[in-house]
Amino acid sequence: MDTQTGTPEAGEDHEIDALAFDVFARGCPSRPTLEHVTGRWGILVLGGLYEGPMRFNALRRRVDGVSEKMLAQSLHTLERDGFVHREAHATIPPRVEYRLTPLGRETAARLLELIGHVEANMAQVLHARESYDRGHAGA
């Protein structure tokens, strides 16, 4: 294993499968991956692509508020982590589509459950915020 990058060197791929990952451990590689998936844009990109393959601008319209730069970075990171597949079609003009990999689809389904849970409970959240703010006014 390359100690600086945390990536396997040639012939070490089989060792990865034997590792025990623990997101609560500081150096675990699952921690940054979890951040990529659950970060503000990662979760929305994965959720948006769950509907099916999309081109960059269609996905940008779907994920309202994301900048071109942040969408490009998020797609690149999620592609590197194996959640998104980028396919460039040799057409004029060039056409690039993004779609979820099987891992990305399974992950997005779980994230959409979380999104649905949060949306279904927003009245409680907003009430809790109001109560908290009233109790902490002037503190």
PLY file of the C-alpha trace (Angstrom):
ply
format ascii 1.0
element vertex 139
property float x
property float y
property float z
element edge 138
property int vertex1
property int vertex2
end_header
0.00 0.00 0.00
1.29 3.44 -0.89
1.47 5.06 2.56
1.11 8.60 1.24
-1.97 8.10 -0.94
-3.53 5.09 0.77
-3.93 3.38 -2.60
-2.82 -0.17 -3.31
0.36 -0.76 -5.24
0.54 -3.32 -8.04
-0.57 -6.74 -6.86
-2.19 -5.48 -3.65
-5.82 -5.33 -4.82
-6.61 -8.63 -3.12
-5.60 -7.18 0.25
-8.30 -4.49 0.07
-11.11 -7.04 0.24
-9.70 -8.39 3.52
-9.60 -4.98 5.26
-12.09 -4.08 7.95
-13.32 -0.53 7.43
-14.49 1.67 10.31
-15.81 5.13 9.42
-15.31 6.22 13.04
-11.54 5.66 12.77
-9.69 8.82 11.73
-7.59 7.24 8.99
-10.25 4.98 7.49
-10.72 5.59 3.74
-14.46 5.15 4.18
-14.66 8.51 5.96
-13.88 10.74 2.94
-16.06 8.50 0.76
-18.96 9.02 3.16
-18.33 12.77 2.92
-18.41 12.60 -0.90
-21.72 10.75 -0.87
-23.51 12.65 1.89
-22.12 16.12 1.26
-24.48 18.81 0.06
-23.92 18.22 -3.64
-23.01 14.53 -3.61
-26.35 13.45 -2.19
-28.27 15.66 -4.64
-26.24 14.51 -7.65
-26.77 10.85 -6.76
-30.46 11.47 -6.15
-30.82 13.34 -9.44
-29.10 10.61 -11.42
-31.35 7.98 -9.85
-34.01 9.15 -12.31
-31.79 8.00 -15.18
-28.78 9.08 -17.26
-28.39 12.81 -17.72
-26.20 15.24 -19.53
-24.33 17.84 -17.50
-26.71 20.77 -18.06
-29.83 18.68 -17.43
-28.34 17.51 -14.15
-27.38 21.08 -13.28
-31.00 22.15 -13.82
-32.21 19.21 -11.70
-29.85 20.08 -8.82
-31.06 23.65 -8.47
-28.42 26.01 -7.09
-25.29 23.98 -7.83
-22.58 25.91 -9.67
-20.98 24.50 -12.79
-17.69 24.16 -10.91
-19.20 22.30 -7.94
-21.20 19.97 -10.17
-18.10 19.13 -12.20
-16.09 18.48 -9.02
-18.86 16.36 -7.50
-19.25 14.28 -10.66
-15.50 13.75 -10.89
-15.25 12.68 -7.25
-18.26 10.36 -7.48
-16.88 8.86 -10.70
-13.51 8.26 -9.02
-15.25 6.57 -6.08
-17.18 4.29 -8.44
-20.69 5.70 -7.94
-21.04 7.49 -11.30
-20.10 6.46 -14.83
-19.21 9.13 -17.39
-19.75 8.24 -21.02
-18.50 10.49 -23.81
-20.25 9.89 -27.14
-18.22 10.56 -30.27
-20.71 12.90 -31.88
-20.52 16.43 -33.19
-20.90 18.29 -30.95
-19.53 15.88 -28.34
-22.15 14.53 -25.94
-21.35 13.38 -22.41
-23.82 11.49 -20.24
-23.61 10.58 -16.59
-25.32 7.59 -15.02
-25.16 5.68 -11.79
-23.14 2.51 -11.54
-24.78 -0.42 -9.74
-23.04 0.73 -6.54
-24.22 4.29 -7.17
-27.79 3.14 -7.76
-27.88 1.15 -4.52
-26.36 4.06 -2.61
-28.74 6.59 -4.18
-31.75 4.45 -3.23
-30.66 4.54 0.41
-30.00 8.27 0.27
-33.43 8.88 -1.25
-34.95 7.07 1.73
-33.10 9.50 4.00
-34.23 12.47 1.88
-37.83 11.26 2.06
-37.56 10.85 5.84
-36.22 14.39 6.27
-38.84 15.89 3.95
-41.66 14.01 5.73
-40.51 15.37 9.09
-39.72 18.97 8.19
-42.71 20.31 10.14
-41.21 18.79 13.31
-37.78 20.16 12.44
-39.09 23.66 11.84
-41.07 23.53 15.10
-37.96 22.38 16.99
-35.93 25.23 15.48
-38.53 27.80 16.50
-38.66 26.41 20.05
-34.87 26.37 20.29
-34.56 29.92 18.98
-37.21 31.19 21.42
-35.39 29.52 24.33
-32.02 30.87 23.28
-33.00 34.40 22.27
-30.54 36.92 23.62
-28.20 34.23 24.93
0 1
1 2
2 3
3 4
4 5
5 6
6 7
7 8
8 9
9 10
10 11
11 12
12 13
13 14
14 15
15 16
16 17
17 18
18 19
19 20
20 21
21 22
22 23
23 24
24 25
25 26
26 27
27 28
28 29
29 30
30 31
31 32
32 33
33 34
34 35
35 36
36 37
37 38
38 39
39 40
40 41
41 42
42 43
43 44
44 45
45 46
46 47
47 48
48 49
49 50
50 51
51 52
52 53
53 54
54 55
55 56
56 57
57 58
58 59
59 60
60 61
61 62
62 63
63 64
64 65
65 66
66 67
67 68
68 69
69 70
70 71
71 72
72 73
73 74
74 75
75 76
76 77
77 78
78 79
79 80
80 81
81 82
82 83
83 84
84 85
85 86
86 87
87 88
88 89
89 90
90 91
91 92
92 93
93 94
94 95
95 96
96 97
97 98
98 99
99 100
100 101
101 102
102 103
103 104
104 105
105 106
106 107
107 108
108 109
109 110
110 111
111 112
112 113
113 114
114 115
115 116
116 117
117 118
118 119
119 120
120 121
121 122
122 123
123 124
124 125
125 126
126 127
127 128
128 129
129 130
130 131
131 132
132 133
133 134
134 135
135 136
136 137
137 138
